[in-house]
Amino acid sequence: MIEITKRGLLAAVAAGALLAGSASAQEPIRLGAMYPLTGGGAVYGVPAMAGHQLAVEELNARGGIMGRKIESVERDDKMNPSAASATMKELITKDRVHMVLGGLSSAVGLGMAEVSKQEKVVYLATIPKTIQLTTDKLHKHVFRIAANTDQEGDTLAMLAGKYKLSKICHLQLDYAYGHDLETGFLKALPRHAPNAKVVLTLKPKLGATDFNAFIPQVMAAGCDGVISGLWGPHFVSWVKQAAPLGFFDKIKWISGGEIGSHEIAGELKGEYPDNVISNTYELWYHAVDDTHKAFQAALAKKLGTKETPQWALLGYNGVMFAAAAIEKAKSLDPDKIADALEGLTIKTPVGPLTIDPKTHQSNTGQFWGPMVKKPGVAYRVMDPVEFIVPKM
């Protein structure tokens, strides 16, 4: 079932690429897009590319940008920083794209940001969260519309306080996202849960599939809750190895990494454990207004399923931000596009988003809540749902 879903998504992505590259009288505006389309990251990257394509299709149907068609030049970043950096450089120097959007892992995002700095072409990070992109690695041409690790860490600390955790096991992946999320969480923990203590910290490698060395350590540590950033296939593997041992019977799992998304709930189905509180950028079954409902319906039609994935929203919003910035700048000059992005506000399916002019960070909110069973539903859903918009 999982492979069928991936094939359907890939087919939609391929069809969208043909539509996006249709001929026009004027030279098209070329948007480079990079997401992991193969390997473990594809569970998120393929839907993100589908959302990117949906936005391109909608814009082209309305006449494109500044009356010019959009050409989407798409590449697999393979979730590999070195390969992604080389591919991005090729997009800029060979394919002559006017902007680059995407990235998934924070390590890839940092590599893409460095190429953006060297080539002086705008990079809009749609998924990477490492706070470094908008602090010590910030430069004129890098912007982000995903949440960042400080924002996510603050929410995790708030939830640790809400659920009255006293002994916390801290589990993060050993790369930029995990390290920065840990820093963000620990910085916020005294404010939200002053009596809580971290009794164990573990950092499995990015891409790990075997967690049998880590699971007993957590179970023996006496923690009443896990704060985690294990995402996608990492969380799926942890569940399959830990749940048979009764891991989730007494330990509450509070996580970033969007494991509340349908990508993960739909994959695990009945294996999704109890006691999980997490986040997601979009919930197809919880459309907040008519704009959200219209987006979800269009995405469902494109993908051929009513149960749409969350990452499509960020791919979609990235293109809409790019289009709005180019229209505002009335130019394809990278400096002018960058100037236009600073302070820019657009309407999105989940409400208005603004990019802070100083930090180049958007105020992107997320849905947070416990994942629960519902009668007659084969997968977990989030209920109750709280939409948390971070402070800028």
N, C-alpha and C positions, 0 to 999 in steps of 0.2 A: 504493500500500500504506500509506503514511504517513497519507493522508487517511482511508482506511477505518478505520484504528486510532483516529484522533482522533474520527471520527463515532461509533464504538462506545463510546468512553469518554464522550463527551458524552451519548449515549443512556442510559448507565448512571447518569450524574450526574443527568439529568432524572428518571429513574424513581425514584432515591433521594430526590429532593426531594419527590416526591408522598407517598412512604411516611413520610418524616420529619415531614411536616406534618399527619398524620392527627389527627382530632379525639379529644379525651379529656374525661373528666368534669371534671377540674380544669384550671385555666389551665396551659398547658404552660410548661416552662422553655425559654426562647428562647436559642439559641446562634447568634451571628452568625459567618459564615464568609466570608472574603474571599481569593480567589486569582485570578490571571490566567487567565481562561477563553477568551480570544481573543488573537490576536497571537502573537509569538515565545515569550512566557512560558507559553503554554497547554500546551506539551509537558510541563511540570512541574505547572502549576496544576490542570489537569483531573484528573490522577491523584491529586493531594493532596486535591481535593474529593471524589473517589470514596472515598478512605480515610476522610475525615471522615464521609461518609454511611454507610459500612459500620459504623463505631463507633456512630453514632446508631441505626441499625437494630438492632444487637445489643443495645444498652442498652434500647431501647424494647421489644424482645421479652422482656426480663427485667423489665419493669415501669418502666423509665425511671430518673429520679433522684428520690430521696425519694418514690417512688410516683407521680411525675408524669411524663407523657410529655415528650419533648424535641421541640421544633420547631426545625429548622435553617433559619435565614434566610440565604440565600446570595446573594453578589454578586460581580461581576467587578471586580477592582481595576485591571484594564487595565495593570498594571505602571507606573502613573503616580502619583507621590506626591501631587500636588494632587487628582486625581480620587479617589484612594483615601481621602485624609483627609476629603473631603466625603462620600463614600459611608459611611465609618465613622461620621461624625457623624449621618448620617441613620439608620443602623442603631440608634444609641443613642437618639436623640431621637424618631424617628418609629416605628420598629419595636419599640422598648423591649426590646432584647436585654439579657440579664443578663451576658453575657461576649462578647468578640470574639476569634476565633482566626484565624490565617493570616498572610497576607503572603508574598511571595516575594522580591522584591529588597530589599536593605538600605535603599535610599532610601525605598521604600514602608513598610518596617517602622518607620523613624524617624518618618515622618509619622503612622503609626497610633499609635505610642507617645506622641506629643505630644497627639493627640486623647484618648487614654486618660487622660493626666495632667489635661487640661482638664475632662473629663467625669467623672473619678473612677470609671471603669468598667474592670474588669480586661481587659487585652489579653495574650493568650498567643501570642507569636511562635513559629510552628512551623517556619519556614524561614529568615527573615532572619538573617544571621550577624554583621553589624557589631558589633564589640566595644563600640561606643558605647551600645548598648541596655542593657548591664549594667555600664557604668562611668559616664561623665559624663552620660548621658541616663537613668540608672536612677532610677526613682521607685517608690512603693509599689505601683502597679497594673500594672506591666509585668514580664513573665516570659518566659523563652525555653527551648524544649526542643530547638532545633537546636544544632549545634556552633557555636562562635564563631570569629572570625578569628584570635585568638591561639592557640587550640587547633589549628586547621587549619594556621596558619603554622608552629607548632612541629613538626608532623608532616612538612610539606614540607621543613623544614630537616633533620630527621632522615633523610629519604629522600635528600636531596642528599648527606649524609655517607655513607649506606649505599652509594650508587651511585658514590661517589668523584668527584663533579663538581668541577672546578677552575675553569672559566670558565662563568659562568651568565648567560644572557639572561633578564631578568625581564619577564614580560608579564602585565599586569593591566588590567582594565577601569577606565575613568576615572569612578568613582563610589565611594560609601562602602565597599562590599564590597571593591573592588579596592585602594583606598588603605589600608584597615585590614588586609587580608591581607598587603599588602606590608610594613607596619609589623611585624606579627606575625612574618613570615618573617625579616626583617632582624634583629629582636631575638633570634631563636633561632639564626640561622646561625652566629655565632661559637662557640656552645656545641656544636653538632653537626657542623659542617664548618669548622673554623677556617682551613683553607688555601684555601677556596673564595672566589672574588671575583666580584662582579656586574660584568659588562663592558658591559651594555646594559640599559636600562630603557625600555619602551614602554607607553603607555596608550591603547589605542583607546577610542572612546566606547561607552557602553552602547547596545546596539541596532545596532552596526556590522555591516555585511554584506560590505563590501569591504575586504580586508586586503592588497591587492596592493602598497600603499605600505610595509607593515610587513615582509612576508615576506623581501624581499631584504636588508633591514637586519639581520635575525636571521641569515640565511645567511652574510652577509659579516662578522659580528662575531667569528667563530672560537670560539663557545661550544660546549661539549660537552653542554650540557643547558639546557632551558628550564624555568623554574619559572613556573607559570601559574595563573590563576583563570578563564580563559575557560570559560564554561559553556554548556550547551544549544546553541542555534542559532549562537552565536558560535564554538564549537569546530567544529561541523559545517561552517560556512562556511570556517574556516581550513583544515580538512583538504581540502576540495574544491579550494581554490585553491593550497595548498602541496604536497600530496602529488604531483601531477604533475611538480613541479620536483625531486623527490627529497629534499624537506625532511627527512623522517623516517628516511632511510637511515642517517644518522650522528648525528643530534641526538636525545637522549633527552628525552621530554616528561613532566615530573612535575607533576601538576595537582591542584588542589582543584576545586571546582565540580561534583563528582559526575558527571564524564564517564565513570566506570566503570559507571554505571547502565544498565539495559536500555533505558531511554528513548533513550539515545544509541547504544549498541551495536546495538540493533534497528533504528534508523533508518539508520545508516551501513552496516550489514551488512559486505559484503566490502570496502568502502572504508575501514573503520576501519584506521588505520595501525599499523605496528610501533612498538616503543620507547615505548609509552605506559604510564605507571604512574599510577593515579588512585584515586578513592574512590567510595563509595556508601553510603547508609544501609541498604539492603536488597538482597539478592540472592535472587531466587526459586528459583534452583537450588542455593542453599547455606543451606538452613534449618538453624538451629543446634540446635533441640530441637523437641519435640512442639507446644509453644505456637506457635512460629514456623511450623511446618508447617500447623497449623490455620488460622492467620491467612492464610497464602499460599493455602490451598485455598479459603477463604471469599472472598478477593479475586478469585481466578481464576474462581470461579463467578459473582460479581457482574459481572465485566468480560467474561466469555466467552472468556478466553484463559489458557493455563497460564503464559505468559511475562509475568508481572505487573511493573508499574513500581514503582520504589523510593519515589517521593514519597508514595504512598498511606500508607506507614507513619507519616510525620510528621503527616499529617492525622488518622489514626486515633489516634495517641498523644495528640494535642492534646485530642481529645474525651474520652479516658479520663482525662487529668489534670483536665480541667474537672469531670467527673462526680465523681471522687474528692474534689476540693477542696470541691465543694458538699455532698457527703454528709458530709464531715468537719466543715464549718462549720455544717451543719444550718440553712443560711440562704442567701438570695440577696443579702444585703447585700454590696456590693463590698469593703468593708474586711475583713469576716469571711472572704470567699473568698480575698482576698489573704493574710491571716494563715494560712489553711489551706494555701495553696500553699507557703509557706516551710517548707523541710525535708521536704516531702511526697515519699514514695517510692511508686511503683506498679510492678506487673509489666507488662512489655511483651513483644511477640513476640521481641525481641532482648535480653531480660534486664531486670533491675530498673533503674529510673531514679530519681534523686533530684534535687530542685531545692535548690540551696544557699540557705540562709535569708538570707545576707547579700548575695550577688550576684544572686540570682534566676535563676541559670544552672544548667541540668541537666548531668549528666555523660554526655551522649549520645555513644556510640561510633560508629565507622564501620568498614566493610570497606575495606581498602586492598590493592592488588596490581597486578601487570602484567596487561594485557589481551592475551590470546593466542588463536591459532586452535586449534580442536579439530576432528578429522576428523568430517565429516558434520554440522557445525553451521554455519549460515549467518551467524552473527554472532560477535563476540568475546566471550569470557568471562574472568572474573578467575581467575587461577591462578598461583601459590598465593595463598590468601586469608588475610589477617591482620586480625583484629578488634582495633582499637586504641581503648581507653577512655581519655579524657583525664583527667589529674589535676585535681581541683577546686582 
